[in-house]
């Protein structure tokens, strides 16, 4: 009961959290910055793609497949919340998609060359030798096989996230952006 709870009227002040975001001039500087490697170019493009798609999270960008694209929208299930999302593909986001489009890509292929599908599938062969790229999806795991697939995908995507963040910081520094940024900063920008 409230009268027996000595902490009932106690309220704690929460520190105000400041989320790092880039301003329009900083986005322009970041966008125009030359890169020093193919992977750094990919990292920059992924950051900008997230920005142009209303802040798609890294895992959702990494796991984006051609089957999620329509002529006008990206339709996918957000990994973190499992909510269905539909984001309009604006010209800037479309240009990044087209930059990485492969002529031989199938609906189950990833849009961006980030997930090492060969390595992931090779590591999963003891689980099921007949696994294909179509099996590489994040969703609610209901079997041991699905749990192993998701753990292997998570391992690959998490390591790529760290590498992309490292490259984004280099691009930001070269663009004279002094803020401490990461991929997630694109959501707040």
Secondary structure, DSSP 4 states (H G I P E B T S, - for coil): -GGG-TTTT--PPPPPPPPP---HHHHHHHHH---SSHHHHHHHHHHHHHHHTT---HHHHHT-BGGGB-SSEEEEE-TTT--EEEEE--HHHHHHHHHH--TT--TTSBSSTTS-HHHHHHHHTTT-TT--GGG---S---SHHHHHHHHHHHHHHHHHHHHHHHHHHHHHHHTT--S---TTHHHH-
